[in-house]
Amino acid sequence: MTPPLAVSAFDSLRLDAVPDQKALRRAYALPSEAAVRKQMTELTYKTQQFMAVPRWS
C-alpha cells in the first residue's frame, strides 16, 4: 500500500512527522554541554562585534 499524496506543504510535514516524543528525541538528540558553550561563546562574540563593545580580555 502506498502512502497518501500530500495536498499541501503542511500535509507533507504531517506525513513526515515523528509519531511520539521518544522518536523525536532519538531523531534530534540534545547537543552536548560543550557544544552549547561553544555556540554561546560565538554568539556573544558576534553580538559584541555587532554592537561595537570592546571585548574584556
Order of alpha helices (4+ residues) and beta strands (2+ residues): alpha-alpha-alpha
